Amino acid sequence: MAKPLPKFIKLEADRVTVTLTSPAQFNGVQQDTISLRAPTVRDIRNSTQTSDGDDEQRELNLFASLADVHVKDLEGLTYKDYNRLATGYNFLVRDDEL
């Protein structure tokens, strides 16, 4: 049985939108949501190659690429909102058929 979707997540086939607990700046614009597009294999490989073996940096690089924002923007999120983003990503990439 699939885990129910949290209320702060809007899931589509190719993207997820996460509502933040408080507005944050992305590319100089204040927003209360952030969207991630579905990753490609290239996205995963690029984030790994640019992380120098640091798993946290790899995840930040990946999320920044998928959201088309700067890593520094994600580093400015509250930890609760970053966890919401990670949860949204996990729902986006899971395979419900397994």
Biopython code that builds the backbone (N, CA, C, O; Angstrom):
import numpy as np
from Bio.PDB.StructureBuilder import StructureBuilder

atoms = [
    (1, "MET", "N", (0.841, -1.191, 0.000)),
    (1, "MET", "CA", (0.000, 0.000, 0.000)),
    (1, "MET", "C", (0.885, 1.252, 0.000)),
    (1, "MET", "O", (1.833, 1.351, 0.779)),
    (2, "ALA", "N", (0.569, 2.192, -0.868)),
    (2, "ALA", "CA", (1.377, 3.402, -1.012)),
    (2, "ALA", "C", (1.179, 4.330, 0.188)),
    (2, "ALA", "O", (0.082, 4.454, 0.734)),
    (3, "LYS", "N", (2.262, 4.964, 0.570)),
    (3, "LYS", "CA", (2.214, 5.938, 1.655)),
    (3, "LYS", "C", (1.420, 7.150, 1.184)),
    (3, "LYS", "O", (1.619, 7.614, 0.061)),
    (4, "PRO", "N", (0.512, 7.681, 2.030)),
    (4, "PRO", "CA", (-0.278, 8.845, 1.601)),
    (4, "PRO", "C", (0.602, 10.080, 1.401)),
    (4, "PRO", "O", (1.625, 10.251, 2.063)),
    (5, "LEU", "N", (0.181, 10.916, 0.487)),
    (5, "LEU", "CA", (0.916, 12.128, 0.153)),
    (5, "LEU", "C", (0.685, 13.199, 1.223)),
    (5, "LEU", "O", (-0.464, 13.504, 1.544)),
    (6, "PRO", "N", (1.761, 13.775, 1.780)),
    (6, "PRO", "CA", (1.583, 14.877, 2.739)),
    (6, "PRO", "C", (0.889, 16.062, 2.063)),
    (6, "PRO", "O", (0.991, 16.243, 0.850)),
    (7, "LYS", "N", (0.190, 16.858, 2.856)),
    (7, "LYS", "CA", (-0.564, 17.996, 2.317)),
    (7, "LYS", "C", (0.320, 19.061, 1.696)),
    (7, "LYS", "O", (-0.143, 19.835, 0.858)),
    (8, "PHE", "N", (1.590, 19.114, 2.091)),
    (8, "PHE", "CA", (2.487, 20.154, 1.560)),
    (8, "PHE", "C", (3.096, 19.774, 0.209)),
    (8, "PHE", "O", (3.914, 20.519, -0.330)),
    (9, "ILE", "N", (2.705, 18.622, -0.341)),
    (9, "ILE", "CA", (3.260, 18.153, -1.611)),
    (9, "ILE", "C", (2.179, 18.096, -2.686)),
    (9, "ILE", "O", (1.084, 17.579, -2.465)),
    (10, "LYS", "N", (2.516, 18.645, -3.862)),
    (10, "LYS", "CA", (1.675, 18.487, -5.059)),
    (10, "LYS", "C", (2.518, 17.688, -6.053)),
    (10, "LYS", "O", (3.531, 18.175, -6.555)),
    (11, "LEU", "N", (2.092, 16.471, -6.327)),
    (11, "LEU", "CA", (2.855, 15.565, -7.166)),
    (11, "LEU", "C", (2.231, 15.443, -8.545)),
    (11, "LEU", "O", (1.029, 15.214, -8.684)),
    (12, "GLU", "N", (3.073, 15.600, -9.569)),
    (12, "GLU", "CA", (2.679, 15.378, -10.953)),
    (12, "GLU", "C", (3.619, 14.334, -11.530)),
    (12, "GLU", "O", (4.595, 13.963, -10.878)),
    (13, "ALA", "N", (3.353, 13.857, -12.722)),
    (13, "ALA", "CA", (4.164, 12.790, -13.317)),
    (13, "ALA", "C", (5.628, 13.194, -13.482)),
    (13, "ALA", "O", (6.523, 12.366, -13.316)),
    (14, "ASP", "N", (5.872, 14.459, -13.808)),
    (14, "ASP", "CA", (7.245, 14.887, -14.105)),
    (14, "ASP", "C", (7.790, 15.954, -13.161)),
    (14, "ASP", "O", (8.862, 16.508, -13.402)),
    (15, "ARG", "N", (7.051, 16.247, -12.078)),
    (15, "ARG", "CA", (7.538, 17.259, -11.132)),
    (15, "ARG", "C", (6.799, 17.167, -9.819)),
    (15, "ARG", "O", (5.712, 16.596, -9.732)),
    (16, "VAL", "N", (7.413, 17.744, -8.791)),
    (16, "VAL", "CA", (6.779, 17.857, -7.483)),
    (16, "VAL", "C", (6.924, 19.301, -7.026)),
    (16, "VAL", "O", (7.970, 19.924, -7.210)),
    (17, "THR", "N", (5.857, 19.822, -6.427)),
    (17, "THR", "CA", (5.887, 21.161, -5.857)),
    (17, "THR", "C", (5.680, 21.038, -4.359)),
    (17, "THR", "O", (4.755, 20.369, -3.899)),
    (18, "VAL", "N", (6.552, 21.691, -3.606)),
    (18, "VAL", "CA", (6.534, 21.613, -2.152)),
    (18, "VAL", "C", (6.195, 22.995, -1.591)),
    (18, "VAL", "O", (6.823, 23.990, -1.954)),
    (19, "THR", "N", (5.203, 23.048, -0.709)),
    (19, "THR", "CA", (4.870, 24.284, -0.013)),
    (19, "THR", "C", (5.759, 24.399, 1.221)),
    (19, "THR", "O", (5.842, 23.473, 2.028)),
    (20, "LEU", "N", (6.416, 25.534, 1.356)),
    (20, "LEU", "CA", (7.339, 25.769, 2.465)),
    (20, "LEU", "C", (6.591, 26.290, 3.688)),
    (20, "LEU", "O", (5.491, 26.829, 3.565)),
    (21, "THR", "N", (7.189, 26.127, 4.869)),
    (21, "THR", "CA", (6.572, 26.649, 6.089)),
    (21, "THR", "C", (6.694, 28.165, 6.172)),
    (21, "THR", "O", (5.889, 28.826, 6.829)),
    (22, "SER", "N", (7.711, 28.713, 5.500)),
    (22, "SER", "CA", (7.878, 30.162, 5.428)),
    (22, "SER", "C", (8.530, 30.503, 4.097)),
    (22, "SER", "O", (9.307, 29.706, 3.571)),
    (23, "PRO", "N", (8.228, 31.675, 3.544)),
    (23, "PRO", "CA", (8.803, 32.048, 2.247)),
    (23, "PRO", "C", (10.328, 32.066, 2.288)),
    (23, "PRO", "O", (10.941, 32.345, 3.319)),
    (24, "ALA", "N", (10.919, 31.759, 1.133)),
    (24, "ALA", "CA", (12.376, 31.753, 0.987)),
    (24, "ALA", "C", (12.736, 32.415, -0.335)),
    (24, "ALA", "O", (11.906, 32.520, -1.238)),
    (25, "GLN", "N", (13.985, 32.860, -0.436)),
    (25, "GLN", "CA", (14.468, 33.502, -1.664)),
    (25, "GLN", "C", (15.102, 32.476, -2.579)),
    (25, "GLN", "O", (15.994, 31.729, -2.176)),
    (26, "PHE", "N", (14.626, 32.448, -3.828)),
    (26, "PHE", "CA", (15.208, 31.606, -4.866)),
    (26, "PHE", "C", (15.496, 32.491, -6.066)),
    (26, "PHE", "O", (14.583, 33.096, -6.627)),
    (27, "ASN", "N", (16.752, 32.569, -6.460)),
    (27, "ASN", "CA", (17.168, 33.427, -7.572)),
    (27, "ASN", "C", (16.710, 34.869, -7.370)),
    (27, "ASN", "O", (16.330, 35.554, -8.319)),
    (28, "GLY", "N", (16.754, 35.316, -6.111)),
    (28, "GLY", "CA", (16.416, 36.696, -5.788)),
    (28, "GLY", "C", (14.936, 36.987, -5.674)),
    (28, "GLY", "O", (14.552, 38.143, -5.492)),
    (29, "VAL", "N", (14.086, 35.961, -5.777)),
    (29, "VAL", "CA", (12.634, 36.149, -5.715)),
    (29, "VAL", "C", (12.091, 35.405, -4.493)),
    (29, "VAL", "O", (12.397, 34.230, -4.289)),
    (30, "GLN", "N", (11.290, 36.092, -3.686)),
    (30, "GLN", "CA", (10.674, 35.481, -2.510)),
    (30, "GLN", "C", (9.535, 34.553, -2.957)),
    (30, "GLN", "O", (8.649, 34.971, -3.703)),
    (31, "GLN", "N", (9.561, 33.294, -2.500)),
    (31, "GLN", "CA", (8.544, 32.316, -2.900)),
    (31, "GLN", "C", (8.139, 31.470, -1.707)),
    (31, "GLN", "O", (8.916, 31.282, -0.771)),
    (32, "ASP", "N", (6.906, 30.957, -1.750)),
    (32, "ASP", "CA", (6.461, 30.065, -0.677)),
    (32, "ASP", "C", (6.340, 28.617, -1.140)),
    (32, "ASP", "O", (5.903, 27.752, -0.381)),
    (33, "THR", "N", (6.730, 28.355, -2.395)),
    (33, "THR", "CA", (6.788, 26.986, -2.912)),
    (33, "THR", "C", (8.080, 26.818, -3.708)),
    (33, "THR", "O", (8.702, 27.790, -4.137)),
    (34, "ILE", "N", (8.460, 25.566, -3.888)),
    (34, "ILE", "CA", (9.598, 25.240, -4.743)),
    (34, "ILE", "C", (9.255, 23.957, -5.483)),
    (34, "ILE", "O", (8.678, 23.036, -4.906)),
    (35, "SER", "N", (9.612, 23.900, -6.761)),
    (35, "SER", "CA", (9.321, 22.728, -7.582)),
    (35, "SER", "C", (10.607, 22.061, -8.034)),
    (35, "SER", "O", (11.598, 22.724, -8.338)),
    (36, "LEU", "N", (10.570, 20.735, -8.073)),
    (36, "LEU", "CA", (11.659, 19.934, -8.623)),
    (36, "LEU", "C", (11.127, 19.189, -9.830)),
    (36, "LEU", "O", (10.051, 18.594, -9.766)),
    (37, "ARG", "N", (11.869, 19.213, -10.938)),
    (37, "ARG", "CA", (11.494, 18.386, -12.085)),
    (37, "ARG", "C", (12.037, 16.983, -11.853)),
    (37, "ARG", "O", (12.921, 16.791, -11.018)),
    (38, "ALA", "N", (11.524, 16.016, -12.576)),
    (38, "ALA", "CA", (12.011, 14.647, -12.441)),
    (38, "ALA", "C", (13.458, 14.571, -12.919)),
    (38, "ALA", "O", (13.795, 15.153, -13.950)),
    (39, "PRO", "N", (14.316, 13.864, -12.188)),
    (39, "PRO", "CA", (15.727, 13.790, -12.573)),
    (39, "PRO", "C", (15.963, 12.829, -13.727)),
    (39, "PRO", "O", (15.222, 11.867, -13.924)),
    (40, "THR", "N", (17.001, 13.112, -14.472)),
    (40, "THR", "CA", (17.490, 12.190, -15.497)),
    (40, "THR", "C", (18.725, 11.476, -14.942)),
    (40, "THR", "O", (19.264, 11.871, -13.908)),
    (41, "VAL", "N", (19.155, 10.451, -15.616)),
    (41, "VAL", "CA", (20.394, 9.771, -15.223)),
    (41, "VAL", "C", (21.552, 10.766, -15.276)),
    (41, "VAL", "O", (22.436, 10.733, -14.420)),
    (42, "ARG", "N", (21.551, 11.642, -16.267)),
    (42, "ARG", "CA", (22.602, 12.668, -16.392)),
    (42, "ARG", "C", (22.630, 13.566, -15.155)),
    (42, "ARG", "O", (23.705, 13.901, -14.658)),
    (43, "ASP", "N", (21.449, 13.958, -14.654)),
    (43, "ASP", "CA", (21.398, 14.794, -13.447)),
    (43, "ASP", "C", (22.068, 14.091, -12.265)),
    (43, "ASP", "O", (22.842, 14.696, -11.523)),
    (44, "ILE", "N", (21.758, 12.815, -12.106)),
    (44, "ILE", "CA", (22.326, 12.040, -11.001)),
    (44, "ILE", "C", (23.846, 11.952, -11.153)),
    (44, "ILE", "O", (24.582, 12.162, -10.189)),
    (45, "ARG", "N", (24.307, 11.644, -12.356)),
    (45, "ARG", "CA", (25.754, 11.519, -12.601)),
    (45, "ARG", "C", (26.468, 12.855, -12.387)),
    (45, "ARG", "O", (27.531, 12.894, -11.767)),
    (46, "ASN", "N", (25.898, 13.943, -12.889)),
    (46, "ASN", "CA", (26.523, 15.259, -12.728)),
    (46, "ASN", "C", (26.615, 15.665, -11.262)),
    (46, "ASN", "O", (27.638, 16.195, -10.829)),
    (47, "SER", "N", (25.554, 15.419, -10.496)),
    (47, "SER", "CA", (25.587, 15.802, -9.086)),
    (47, "SER", "C", (26.625, 14.983, -8.326)),
    (47, "SER", "O", (27.242, 15.483, -7.385)),
    (48, "THR", "N", (26.818, 13.741, -8.724)),
    (48, "THR", "CA", (27.832, 12.890, -8.090)),
    (48, "THR", "C", (29.236, 13.369, -8.453)),
    (48, "THR", "O", (30.114, 13.429, -7.592)),
    (49, "GLN", "N", (29.446, 13.706, -9.713)),
    (49, "GLN", "CA", (30.770, 14.130, -10.176)),
    (49, "GLN", "C", (31.202, 15.460, -9.566)),
    (49, "GLN", "O", (32.398, 15.703, -9.405)),
    (50, "THR", "N", (30.247, 16.320, -9.226)),
    (50, "THR", "CA", (30.585, 17.645, -8.703)),
    (50, "THR", "C", (30.569, 17.708, -7.173)),
    (50, "THR", "O", (30.735, 18.783, -6.596)),
    (51, "SER", "N", (30.370, 16.564, -6.517)),
    (51, "SER", "CA", (30.254, 16.584, -5.053)),
    (51, "SER", "C", (31.531, 16.193, -4.332)),
    (51, "SER", "O", (31.619, 16.345, -3.113)),
    (52, "ASP", "N", (32.519, 15.694, -5.055)),
    (52, "ASP", "CA", (33.794, 15.302, -4.462)),
    (52, "ASP", "C", (33.610, 14.281, -3.333)),
    (52, "ASP", "O", (34.310, 14.332, -2.322)),
    (53, "GLY", "N", (32.657, 13.351, -3.517)),
    (53, "GLY", "CA", (32.429, 12.285, -2.548)),
    (53, "GLY", "C", (31.609, 12.674, -1.331)),
    (53, "GLY", "O", (31.422, 11.852, -0.433)),
    (54, "ASP", "N", (31.116, 13.900, -1.275)),
    (54, "ASP", "CA", (30.326, 14.400, -0.144)),
    (54, "ASP", "C", (28.841, 14.177, -0.454)),
    (54, "ASP", "O", (28.294, 14.830, -1.343)),
    (55, "ASP", "N", (28.184, 13.261, 0.272)),
    (55, "ASP", "CA", (26.787, 12.924, -0.004)),
    (55, "ASP", "C", (25.835, 14.112, 0.173)),
    (55, "ASP", "O", (24.895, 14.272, -0.605)),
    (56, "GLU", "N", (26.074, 14.938, 1.187)),
    (56, "GLU", "CA", (25.219, 16.110, 1.392)),
    (56, "GLU", "C", (25.351, 17.088, 0.232)),
    (56, "GLU", "O", (24.359, 17.647, -0.237)),
    (57, "GLN", "N", (26.592, 17.290, -0.229)),
    (57, "GLN", "CA", (26.812, 18.197, -1.356)),
    (57, "GLN", "C", (26.192, 17.634, -2.628)),
    (57, "GLN", "O", (25.643, 18.382, -3.436)),
    (58, "ARG", "N", (26.279, 16.315, -2.811)),
    (58, "ARG", "CA", (25.670, 15.673, -3.979)),
    (58, "ARG", "C", (24.167, 15.942, -4.006)),
    (58, "ARG", "O", (23.613, 16.288, -5.049)),
    (59, "GLU", "N", (23.507, 15.783, -2.853)),
    (59, "GLU", "CA", (22.069, 16.024, -2.785)),
    (59, "GLU", "C", (21.737, 17.491, -3.030)),
    (59, "GLU", "O", (20.793, 17.796, -3.758)),
    (60, "LEU", "N", (22.501, 18.402, -2.432)),
    (60, "LEU", "CA", (22.289, 19.837, -2.681)),
    (60, "LEU", "C", (22.467, 20.168, -4.156)),
    (60, "LEU", "O", (21.654, 20.894, -4.728)),
    (61, "ASN", "N", (23.518, 19.646, -4.776)),
    (61, "ASN", "CA", (23.757, 19.888, -6.203)),
    (61, "ASN", "C", (22.590, 19.371, -7.041)),
    (61, "ASN", "O", (22.142, 20.043, -7.969)),
    (62, "LEU", "N", (22.103, 18.181, -6.714)),
    (62, "LEU", "CA", (21.000, 17.593, -7.462)),
    (62, "LEU", "C", (19.739, 18.422, -7.313)),
    (62, "LEU", "O", (19.114, 18.784, -8.310)),
    (63, "PHE", "N", (19.355, 18.729, -6.076)),
    (63, "PHE", "CA", (18.128, 19.500, -5.844)),
    (63, "PHE", "C", (18.211, 20.881, -6.497)),
    (63, "PHE", "O", (17.230, 21.351, -7.072)),
    (64, "ALA", "N", (19.373, 21.533, -6.412)),
    (64, "ALA", "CA", (19.534, 22.856, -7.030)),
    (64, "ALA", "C", (19.351, 22.761, -8.544)),
    (64, "ALA", "O", (18.710, 23.620, -9.150)),
    (65, "SER", "N", (19.906, 21.731, -9.144)),
    (65, "SER", "CA", (19.762, 21.534, -10.585)),
    (65, "SER", "C", (18.303, 21.276, -10.968)),
    (65, "SER", "O", (17.802, 21.844, -11.938)),
    (66, "LEU", "N", (17.632, 20.424, -10.208)),
    (66, "LEU", "CA", (16.240, 20.075, -10.532)),
    (66, "LEU", "C", (15.276, 21.241, -10.308)),
    (66, "LEU", "O", (14.243, 21.339, -10.972)),
    (67, "ALA", "N", (15.622, 22.126, -9.366)),
    (67, "ALA", "CA", (14.776, 23.283, -9.074)),
    (67, "ALA", "C", (15.188, 24.521, -9.853)),
    (67, "ALA", "O", (14.484, 25.530, -9.830)),
    (68, "ASP", "N", (16.331, 24.454, -10.549)),
    (68, "ASP", "CA", (16.890, 25.593, -11.280)),
    (68, "ASP", "C", (17.117, 26.786, -10.350)),
    (68, "ASP", "O", (16.739, 27.918, -10.655)),
    (69, "VAL", "N", (17.750, 26.495, -9.198)),
    (69, "VAL", "CA", (18.127, 27.528, -8.230)),
    (69, "VAL", "C", (19.592, 27.315, -7.861)),
    (69, "VAL", "O", (20.202, 26.329, -8.276)),
    (70, "HIS", "N", (20.147, 28.221, -7.095)),
    (70, "HIS", "CA", (21.528, 28.115, -6.639)),
    (70, "HIS", "C", (21.589, 27.261, -5.372)),
    (70, "HIS", "O", (20.644, 27.240, -4.583)),
    (71, "VAL", "N", (22.691, 26.567, -5.188)),
    (71, "VAL", "CA", (22.905, 25.781, -3.967)),
    (71, "VAL", "C", (22.761, 26.680, -2.743)),
    (71, "VAL", "O", (22.183, 26.269, -1.736)),
    (72, "LYS", "N", (23.279, 27.900, -2.821)),
    (72, "LYS", "CA", (23.190, 28.847, -1.694)),
    (72, "LYS", "C", (21.736, 29.125, -1.319)),
    (72, "LYS", "O", (21.431, 29.324, -0.143)),
    (73, "ASP", "N", (20.836, 29.142, -2.303)),
    (73, "ASP", "CA", (19.414, 29.340, -2.007)),
    (73, "ASP", "C", (18.895, 28.195, -1.139)),
    (73, "ASP", "O", (18.170, 28.424, -0.171)),
    (74, "LEU", "N", (19.266, 26.971, -1.486)),
    (74, "LEU", "CA", (18.812, 25.812, -0.709)),
    (74, "LEU", "C", (19.446, 25.808, 0.679)),
    (74, "LEU", "O", (18.807, 25.406, 1.652)),
    (75, "GLU", "N", (20.690, 26.249, 0.775)),
    (75, "GLU", "CA", (21.358, 26.308, 2.073)),
    (75, "GLU", "C", (20.689, 27.314, 3.005)),
    (75, "GLU", "O", (20.851, 27.227, 4.223)),
    (76, "GLY", "N", (19.942, 28.265, 2.454)),
    (76, "GLY", "CA", (19.230, 29.254, 3.252)),
    (76, "GLY", "C", (17.872, 28.780, 3.756)),
    (76, "GLY", "O", (17.230, 29.471, 4.547)),
    (77, "LEU", "N", (17.429, 27.609, 3.306)),
    (77, "LEU", "CA", (16.150, 27.072, 3.788)),
    (77, "LEU", "C", (16.259, 26.642, 5.246)),
    (77, "LEU", "O", (17.331, 26.259, 5.716)),
    (78, "THR", "N", (15.136, 26.712, 5.953)),
    (78, "THR", "CA", (15.121, 26.103, 7.283)),
    (78, "THR", "C", (15.284, 24.596, 7.098)),
    (78, "THR", "O", (14.972, 24.056, 6.037)),
    (79, "TYR", "N", (15.766, 23.934, 8.122)),
    (79, "TYR", "CA", (15.972, 22.492, 8.016)),
    (79, "TYR", "C", (14.640, 21.771, 7.802)),
    (79, "TYR", "O", (14.587, 20.767, 7.092)),
    (80, "LYS", "N", (13.579, 22.273, 8.402)),
    (80, "LYS", "CA", (12.251, 21.674, 8.214)),
    (80, "LYS", "C", (11.834, 21.763, 6.751)),
    (80, "LYS", "O", (11.321, 20.791, 6.196)),
    (81, "ASP", "N", (12.046, 22.910, 6.123)),
    (81, "ASP", "CA", (11.676, 23.058, 4.715)),
    (81, "ASP", "C", (12.579, 22.228, 3.810)),
    (81, "ASP", "O", (12.118, 21.703, 2.797)),
    (82, "TYR", "N", (13.854, 22.103, 4.160)),
    (82, "TYR", "CA", (14.739, 21.243, 3.378)),
    (82, "TYR", "C", (14.267, 19.790, 3.461)),
    (82, "TYR", "O", (14.293, 19.068, 2.465)),
    (83, "ASN", "N", (13.840, 19.368, 4.646)),
    (83, "ASN", "CA", (13.301, 18.013, 4.788)),
    (83, "ASN", "C", (12.027, 17.828, 3.971)),
    (83, "ASN", "O", (11.793, 16.755, 3.414)),
    (84, "ARG", "N", (11.208, 18.867, 3.898)),
    (84, "ARG", "CA", (10.011, 18.799, 3.038)),
    (84, "ARG", "C", (10.423, 18.598, 1.580)),
    (84, "ARG", "O", (9.818, 17.803, 0.861)),
    (85, "LEU", "N", (11.449, 19.318, 1.154)),
    (85, "LEU", "CA", (11.936, 19.195, -0.217)),
    (85, "LEU", "C", (12.441, 17.776, -0.479)),
    (85, "LEU", "O", (12.133, 17.189, -1.516)),
    (86, "ALA", "N", (13.207, 17.230, 0.448)),
    (86, "ALA", "CA", (13.714, 15.863, 0.312)),
    (86, "ALA", "C", (12.564, 14.848, 0.274)),
    (86, "ALA", "O", (12.614, 13.881, -0.486)),
    (87, "THR", "N", (11.544, 15.066, 1.083)),
    (87, "THR", "CA", (10.376, 14.185, 1.076)),
    (87, "THR", "C", (9.684, 14.256, -0.279)),
    (87, "THR", "O", (9.301, 13.229, -0.839)),
    (88, "GLY", "N", (9.522, 15.469, -0.807)),
    (88, "GLY", "CA", (8.915, 15.634, -2.129)),
    (88, "GLY", "C", (9.702, 14.903, -3.196)),
    (88, "GLY", "O", (9.121, 14.252, -4.064)),
    (89, "TYR", "N", (11.023, 15.007, -3.139)),
    (89, "TYR", "CA", (11.882, 14.302, -4.095)),
    (89, "TYR", "C", (11.663, 12.796, -4.000)),
    (89, "TYR", "O", (11.548, 12.118, -5.021)),
    (90, "ASN", "N", (11.607, 12.281, -2.796)),
    (90, "ASN", "CA", (11.414, 10.838, -2.609)),
    (90, "ASN", "C", (10.083, 10.365, -3.197)),
    (90, "ASN", "O", (10.020, 9.288, -3.789)),
    (91, "PHE", "N", (9.031, 11.150, -3.042)),
    (91, "PHE", "CA", (7.741, 10.794, -3.656)),
    (91, "PHE", "C", (7.837, 10.863, -5.176)),
    (91, "PHE", "O", (7.233, 10.047, -5.873)),
    (92, "LEU", "N", (8.592, 11.830, -5.695)),
    (92, "LEU", "CA", (8.732, 12.011, -7.141)),
    (92, "LEU", "C", (9.414, 10.826, -7.801)),
    (92, "LEU", "O", (9.006, 10.412, -8.886)),
    (93, "VAL", "N", (10.442, 10.272, -7.173)),
    (93, "VAL", "CA", (11.242, 9.233, -7.822)),
    (93, "VAL", "C", (10.846, 7.810, -7.448)),
    (93, "VAL", "O", (11.367, 6.854, -8.023)),
    (94, "ARG", "N", (9.937, 7.660, -6.499)),
    (94, "ARG", "CA", (9.581, 6.282, -6.112)),
    (94, "ARG", "C", (8.768, 5.633, -7.214)),
    (94, "ARG", "O", (8.081, 6.301, -7.987)),
    (95, "ASP", "N", (8.864, 4.314, -7.265)),
    (95, "ASP", "CA", (8.111, 3.530, -8.241)),
    (95, "ASP", "C", (6.976, 2.831, -7.511)),
    (95, "ASP", "O", (7.199, 1.894, -6.745)),
    (96, "ASP", "N", (5.762, 3.294, -7.754)),
    (96, "ASP", "CA", (4.592, 2.741, -7.050)),
    (96, "ASP", "C", (4.279, 1.308, -7.458)),
    (96, "ASP", "O", (3.488, 0.627, -6.804)),
    (97, "GLU", "N", (4.896, 0.856, -8.533)),
    (97, "GLU", "CA", (4.621, -0.499, -9.004)),
    (97, "GLU", "C", (5.422, -1.555, -8.241)),
    (97, "GLU", "O", (5.129, -2.746, -8.339)),
    (98, "LEU", "N", (6.423, -1.128, -7.489)),
    (98, "LEU", "CA", (7.260, -2.078, -6.754)),
    (98, "LEU", "C", (6.667, -2.410, -5.413)),
    (98, "LEU", "O", (7.243, -3.197, -4.661)),
]
sb = StructureBuilder()
sb.init_structure("model")
sb.init_model(0)
sb.init_chain("A")
sb.init_seg("    ")
for serial, (resi, resn, name, xyz) in enumerate(atoms, 1):
    if name == "N":
        sb.init_residue(resn, " ", resi, " ")
    sb.init_atom(name, np.array(xyz, "f"), 0.0, 1.0, " ", f" {name:<3s}", serial, name[0])
structure = sb.get_structure()
